[in-house]
Amino acid sequence: MKNSNYKQTETRSIPEGWNKSELDIYLQHIHRCLSILYQQEYSLFENDLCERCITFRFAHFLQNIFDGNTSNSKYFVDCDYNSSFYYDERHRQWIKRNGKPIEEQTSGRPVKRFIDIIVHQRKYEQPSDLICFEIKKWNNCTKDAVNKDLNNLKQLTSKYGYSFGFHLIFGKKLEETKIKIVKG
């Protein structure tokens, strides 16, 4: 799916093995949310409000789409969700880890990260993660910050079962918004 309003990876050029039909659905949801966000909440961009405020509104519109899609109604859209669990084989129990340990790109040291937006089931009996987002604004987009976000998304899609990670850079205008798709 190619939409000329967005700068993004074209799905026809995605790597072999990616689920193109699933990705197309998620991109349709994202494009729809972005359109609504920029139409209904343009003052957030015009007044240069904080990234977290804009991220929340985007997540709100994304939740509305998942609520309206009966096959995905069991999914929640959460910001900075810190209730990650893992199964401890030795003790045979689920343990709360308070954030997903992600290895820092420079040191390789695991650090607990809270991702900007995740779409998931709030369960821990089974894999429940669907997609995730790291978000930046056009004026808060340093190379180091983007690299950290991309590293987070790569690890979330390879170690934690997210189908896709999306790095969004909100432009001051919708046409300036960029989407990068990450998987493993």
N, C-alpha and C positions, 0 to 999 in steps of 0.2 A: 504494500500500500504506500503510495507516494502522495503526500499532500504538500503542495508548493508553499503553504503558509509556514512550514516548519523546516528547520535544518536538522536532518537526522540521517541515520543509516537507512538506505533503501532496503526494504525487505527482500527484494529480488537478489540482492548481493549478500545476504546473510550466509554465514558458513554452513556447510553441509552438516546435517544432523540436528539442526535447530528446528523446532516445531513452528513452521511458518504460519499455519492457520491460527495457532494459539497466539503467536506474537501479533498477528494482524488484529485479533480481537482486543488485545491489551492496548495496542496503539490507537485503535478506534476509541476506546474508553479514555485514554489520555488526551487525545485531540479534542474530544467532546468536552472534557473537564477544562482544558485550557481555553477553549472558546467561551464557555460559560464564565470562567474566572475573569477573563479579560473584558467580557461584556458587562457582567454584573458588578465586578469589583475593581473597575479600572482606577478608582481613586487610590487604591492601595499602591499601585505603581506610580501614579501621577504624584502622590505625596511621599514617595520613597519610604514606605513603611518597612518594618523589619522583615527579614527573610522568614522568620518563624510565623509571623502573622499571615503572610501570603501562603506559606506551606500548609498551615492549618486550613485555610479556605479551600485550597486545592484538594486536600484530603477530604474535606466535607463534601465537595462535589463528587469525588471519587466514591465515597461511601454511598451517596445517593444512587449512583449507577449500579453498584454491586447490590444494593437493596432492591433495585428494580429488576434485576436479572435473576429470575427464579432459580436458575441452576447454580448461581454463585451467592445466593442469599445467606449462606452459612458463613460467609467471610466477613471479617471486620477490617476496617481501615484505621490504623492507629499511628500516632506520631510519637516518636521517642519511647516506644514500648519497651519496658525493662523487665518483662516477666518471662524470660526464656528458660526452658528446662532441658535437661539431658537425662538419659537413662544411665544410672550407675550400675554396671553389670555386676560388680563385686558385691554391692549391698542390695542389688535387685530392687531399686526404687528410683523414682523420678526426683531429681534435685533441681531447685531453682538456682539459676546461675547469675541472675541480676545483670543482664546484658550478655551479648554474644562475644566471646573472646575472639578478637581478630588480630592477626599478627601485623605489627607495624611494618611498613614497607622498608624503612631504613634499618631498624635494629632486629626485626624478626621477633621481638618480644610481644607476647599476647597482651592485648589491652581490651577491656570491656567497652564496647561501643554501643551507642543507641542510635539507630538509623532513623533518618528523618521521617520516612513513611514506610510502613509495611502493610501488606494485605495478607491476612492469615486467619486461621481458625484459632480461637483462644483455648486450645486443647494442648495437652502434652502426652496423651496416650499414643499418638501416632504422628507421623510427619504432617505438619499443618501449615507450612509456609507456602505462599503462592508467588507474590512479586514484591519487589522492594524499590525504594526511591532514595536517592541522595539529591539534594536540591541546593542550588546557589542562585543568587541574584546577579544581574549583569554587572553591578558595581561592587560585588564582594566575591570575586572569582579569581583568586590567585592561582598560580600554577601548582603550588604546594597543596592548597586546599582541594583543588580538583583531583590531583593525584591521590590524595588520601581518600577522597570519596570513591574514586574508581577502584582503588585497592579494596575498600570495604565491600563494594558491590561484587567484585570478582570473588572474594572469599565467601560472601553470603550465597552466591549462586553455585559455588563449587563445594562448599562444606556443609551448608545448612539446608539445602534442598529448595531454595527459591528457583522458580522456573526462569525468571529474567530479572535483571536489575536495570533500572532506568536512571540515568543521570540527567536531570533537567537543569538548564540554566535559563531562568526566567529573564526574558528581555524586557526592556521598558515598554515595548509594544509586542503584541502577539507574534508578529512577523519576525521578530528578533529572537524568539525563544528557540533554544537548541535542545535536542534530545539525543542522547547517546545510549545505545542498547548494550548491556553487558551480560555475558553468560560464561561462567567458569573461567 
